[in-house]
Amino acid sequence: MEHPFLTRLKSFGKTEAIVFQGDTYSYADLLDLVDGWRSFLDLHRVGAGDVVTLEGAYSPAACAGLLALIERGVIVVPLTALPAAKRDDFLNVAEVERVIEVDPAGGHRTERTGRTADHELYGRLREFRRPGLVLFSSGTSGRSKATVLDFEKVLARYGEPVRPLRILSFLSLDHIGGVNTLLHTLSQGGTVVTVAERTPETVFRAVADHAVEVLPTTPTFLNMVLISGAHERYRTDSLKLVTYGTEPMPQRTLERLHAGLPGVRLKQTYGLSELGILPTRSRGDNTLWVKLGKDAGFDYRIVDNVLWIRSEMAMLGYLNAPAPFDDEGYFNTQDVVEVDGEWIRILGRDSEIINVGGEKVYPSEVESVLLDVPNIAEATVSGRPSPVTGMVVRAKVTLVHEEDRREVTRRVREFCLARMEPYKVPALVEIASEPQHSERFKKIRSAA
């Protein structure tokens, strides 16, 4: 029986659904691809409750495959290209029974792994005949956790079509943001615009060439855009909204973006693989204060300045870690926040706070100042043990142009001393030899 989500897509007919490598695929084209996937899954006897990877680049074939697997009632583990050892680890943790790989041309192949998936969380999905979604965290501050979601609850978040938009797919299908971009856009009859690579140049060329209206991305990537000047080399008159999330946004980056893209609304999003994407409203385009929706299946409370959230589409649990829910179903996000009435400002993860002689230092605050230092392109701040103060602030910076480390240290310290309390000033300044962000353009805290 056809899934109701696919029935909705059928109503959009010849409307543009996906732009891929410059070619346009209508909703009818996408559903033809889904039909081909049905035959493929029948041929290889892929059935409800099977744990299956979907591996490959973001493409119409991969999107159609995801839709077909949902309809089939499969537990899907979306993966992008990974180092062999990391891929093997993910397959073991997820107890993957079958791998499906999608090549750049849209062809697909499959094979069984010989594993049997018998995790208790999978048993719950199978008992109620529900498709599942397994997402791995980025692991930027530790080992990747495997989140198990009920895919029907994910789909229930997407209401009736209201306003179709042309949205660029920045995050891949192995991330809750990428899944949300795809399903939300399709549910509204909008158009997903894909890019071959995520660089400021390719993204803003796509904005200009395909009249992109919404760009969902990350603070790290937006900082790269500002440094590159790509937003000044391409037309952005179609762009209505830039959303940012996955990590704290430096205030100075937001202010520069506001000045660099006048007339474009800037909105902070908030979401976790464990909970889904919450409704949010930013207080303004150049402020980090945000209001979280307490309706549409979400609720939150703040305990000792830490944000706890309850969600109707919350994960069933982790495959490889205990789940931090309390007795009432609230999830500990570990995000420390400030409160101003109904508005909150996210300061950073509790585990990332640096305690310098009893004073708290939030990395994002120091990073915001460092990004104002001439010749610094990227900055990651963390704590380092000190026998005197317990911890000191350490900054790892990426330079625009080569410069002597001692000169960089001197300039950083002078600049920061003039703008913040002495205990917040980096005692150690290191020059990074490699990128400080993951392939998802999220800051790698463990690299600091």
N, C-alpha and C positions, 0 to 999 in steps of 0.2 A: 504494500500500500504506500502511495506517495506521501512523503512527510509534509505536514501543513506548511512548513517554511518554504519548501520547494513549490507548493501550490501558489503561495504568494508571489514568488519570483516569476512564475509563469504569466502572471497578470501584467508584467512589465514588458512583455513581448520583445519588440525590436529596439527598445531603449538601450543605450550604451551601458554595459555592466562593468567591463574591465578594459583598461588600456594597457597593453603589454608590448614592449619593444616597438612602440609606434603604431601598432595595429589595434583596432577596436573590436571587441567581442560583445555582442548584444546579450541580453538575458536569454533569448532563444538559443544562441550559440552556446552559452554556458550550460544550459539544461541539456543540450545535445551531448556535451562532454560528460555530464552526469550520467546520461543514459549509457554511454560507452563504458563508464566505470561500473555500472550495474552488471553489465555482461562480463566484465573482467573479474569482478568479485564472485559472480556465479561460477565462472570457469574454475577459479582457484578455491572455491568452497570457503570463502571468508564469511563467517556468520556472526550473529549477534553475540556479544560478550567476549569475542576474541580481542586480545590485546595486540594492536597493530601499529607500527610506526608509519608515518607519512613523511618521507624524506625528500628534500629537493628545494629549489629556489621558489620564491613567490611567483606563481604563474597561473594562467587560467586553468591549466590541467591540475595543478595542486589544489586550487580553490574548489574545482569541481570534485576532486577526489575527497576533500574534506566533507563536502556536502553529502556525497554518496555514502561515506562511512558513517556519518551521523544517521542518515536514513536507515542504514543497515543495522544500527544498534551496536556498533563496534566501540571499543574503548581505544581512542586515538591518542598516539604519542607523536605530536608533530616535532620534527627535528630539521635543523639546517645542517650544512656541511660542518663536520666536527673532526678534530684530531682522532685518530683511530682509538687511542686509549680511552679518551673521554666518551666516545660513542659506545664502546664496549661497556663502560661503567654504567651509562644511561640505560642500555639494553638490559643489563643485569638487574639494576634497581627497579626498573619498570616491569620486569619479568616478561619482556616482549616475546610473543609467540610467533609473530610473523612480521617481516619487514617488507615495506613497499617503497620502492625508490622511483622518483619521477625525474626523467632527464630533461635537459633544457629544451628539447624539441617537443616535449609533451608525452613521450612514450613512458611506459611504466612496466616494472618487473617486480616480482615478489618471490620470496622463499620463506620456508619455515625455519625457525631457529632451533627447534628441539626442546625449548623450554615449555613449562606448564605454569600458567599464571594462576596462583591460588591465594593471593593476598586477600585478607578479610574485606578490604574496601572494594575490591572487584566483585566479591561475593554479594555485596549489598546492591551494586549496580545490576548484576545479573538477576538477582531475586526480583527486582522491580522492572526488569526488561528496559533498562535505560542506557542510552549511549553515554560514554564517559570521555573525559578529556584529561590527559596527564601533561602537566607543564613543569619544566625544570627551572628553578631560579637561576639567575645569572651567576651566582657563586662569586660575586665580586668582593665579598667580605668573608668567605668561608666556603664549605662544601655545598654544592647545589642540592636543594631540597626538591623532592618530587611531589607536587600537589595533585590530588585527584578531585576532579569536579564532575558533577552531574550535568551532562551537556543539555538536557532538557531545561534545567533551571537557568543555564546560561542563555538559551534561546528565548526563554520567557521574559527576558529583560527588554526585548525589542518589540515595541508597540506598533500600532498601525501606521502606515505611511503618512507623514505630515509634510516633510520638506526634503526632496532629493537634493543632494549636494555632490560636488566633485571633490573627492578626498584622496590625498596622496597616501599610499600605504608605506609608511616609514618603518614600522616595526614588523618583524616577520611573524609567521603563523605559529612559531614556538614560544610566543610571548602573549600574555593576556591582552596587551594593547593592540597587537597585530590581529588577533582573533576578533577583538571588539571592533576594530576599524572595518574589517571585511564584513562581518555579520550585520553591524549597524548600517553600513552604507547600502548593502544589498537589501536589507529589510525595508529601506526607505525608497528603493528604486533609484538610488544614486549611482555614481560612477567611481570605481576604484582605479586610481592612476598609479601604476607601478614604475619603479626605477631599477635600472640594471645594477647600479651601485649607489651606495649612500654617501655621496660627497656633496658639499655645498653647491658645486657647479652643476652636477646632474640633477639634484633636487630642484634648484631654482630654474634650470632650463625646462624641466618638466612642468613647473608652475606656469611658466610663460607659454610653452607650446600647447599645453592641454587645459588651459584655463582653470587651474586648480583653485578651489575656493577655501579648502580647509587643509592645513598642514599640522598633523599631530607629530610631535617630536620630543627631544630631550634638551635640558639646559646645556649639556656638554656640546651637543651638535649645534645649537643656536649660537653658542660662543664661537665655534669654528666658523659659522656663517659670517659673523661680524668681523672676524679677523680676515677672512678671505675676501670680503666685499662682494660676494656673489649676489646678494640681494640688491646691489646697486647696478649690476651688469645686465639684469634681466627684468622684463616687465613683471610687475606684481599687482597690476590693477585689478586682476580677478580675485586676488586673495582677500578673504573676508576675516578669517580667523586662524590664529596660530595657537595651538594648545601645547602645553609642556607638562611633563611629569616624570615619574620613575626615580627622581632624586631631587634634593633641594636646589632651587634656582638662586644663584648669586644675585643680590639686589642690583649691582652695577650692570650685570649682563642684561637684566630685565629693563633697566633704564635706557641702555644703549639700543636695545631692540625696539623699545617704544619710540625712540627718536628716529631709528633707521627705517621703520615700517609705519609711518604715520597713516592713520586711517584704518589700520588693521587691528582688530580686537585681539588682545592677548589674554588667554584663559589658563589658569592653573587647573590641572586635573589631578585626581587622586584615585589610585586603584592598586590592588594587590592581586596576584594570582589566586590567593587564598579566598578573596572576597568578591572579586569583580571590580568594575569601574563605578565609583559613586557619582551621583549628580553633584556638581560643584558650581559655585558662582564666585568669581573674583571681585574683590571690592573695587578694583580699578585696573587699568592696563599696566600701570607702573608700580603696583603694590603687591606684596606677597601675602596679604591677608585674604583668606578664602572662607566661604561658607559651604559646609557640607550638607547635602540634602538629608533630611531625617524622614523622608518618605520614600516611595518607590522601592520598598523592601529593605531599606537601610535604617540603622539607628546607631548612635554613638554616645559614648560618655568619656569623660576625662578623669583619670585616677592618678593622683600625684604627678600631674602635668604630662602624663602619658596617654595617648589616644587609644581607646578600645572601641572596636566596631562590631556590630551584629548585622549579618546580611542573610537574606533569604536564599541567596545562591552561594553561600559559603561552602568551601571545600568539605569533602567528607573527611579529609585528613591527609597527612603526609605518608608516603610509602616508606620513608627512611628516617623519620623523626617524630617525636611526640608533638601533638597539636596544641598550641597555647590558647585554648578556649577556657573561659570560666564556666561556672555552673549554669549561667543564664545564656550562654552561647555567644558572649562577647569575645572577640579575638584581640589579643595584645599585639598591636602593630609595632610596638617598641619605638614609635615616633614621639619625641618630646615636642610639646606645643606651648605656645602662649595663647591666651584667651582675651578677647575684647568683646564682651557681649556675645553676640551670635557668630562672631568672626574668630577664626583661629589662624595662627601662623606657625608653620612647621619648621622647627629649628634643626632637626636631624635625629638620627637614631640614638637611643639612650647609650648603646654600646660604643658610640663614636665620640661621646663627650670627653673632653680632655680636662682632667682635674689638676690644675697648677697651684699647688700650695693652698688648696681649699677653694680656689676660684674656678668656676666653670667656663670653659672655652668651647664654643660651637664651631666646628671646622668650616661650615658654610660662611660664617661671618668673616673669618680670616681670609678665606678664598676669594670672597667678594672684593676685599681690599687689594689682595695680590694681583687680581686681574686688571687693576688700574696702574700697576707698575709698568713703565715702558719696557718693551721687549719680552714680556711674559705672555705666552699664549694660553697656557693651561696651568692650573695649580691644584694640588691635592694636599690637604692638611691632615695630620694625624698626631697622636701623642707618642712620646718616647720616654721611657723611665729615667728618672733623675734621683740621685741620692739626697738632693737638697729639697726639692719641691715636690717630689713624688713623680711628677710628669713635667715635661717641657713640650712646647709646640715645635713640630717638625714640618717643614714645607718641602714638597717635591715639585719643581716647576719645569715646564717645557718652554723653551725659548723660541722666539720668532727667528732670531739670528744668533749665531755663535757669539759667546762672550765669556770672558774669564770668570770662573766660579767665584773667586774672591770679590770681584767687582759686583757681581750679581748679589752676593750676600750683603755687601755693604749697602747697596742701593735699596734692597728689600728692607733691611732693618731701619734705615733712615726714613723710608717712606712710611712704614708701618708705625714707627714710634710717633710720627706726627699725626696719626689718625686713630690710634687705639691705645688702650691701657697697656703698660709695659709687659704684663704677664701674658698678653695675647700675642705679642710679637714673636715670630719664629726664632727660636734659639739655634735651630739647625736649618740650613737651606741646601738642598741637593738639586742637581740638574738631572732631569730624567733623560735616559737614553732611548726609551721606548714609549709608545703611546700610553697614556694613563687612563684610558677608557676601554671598555669591552667592545665586542662587535655590535652590541646593542646601544652603543654610545652612552653608556652609564659609567660614571667614575669608578675606578677600581680602588677601593679603600685599602685592600691588602697590599697594594703596590706602593703605598705611601711610606 
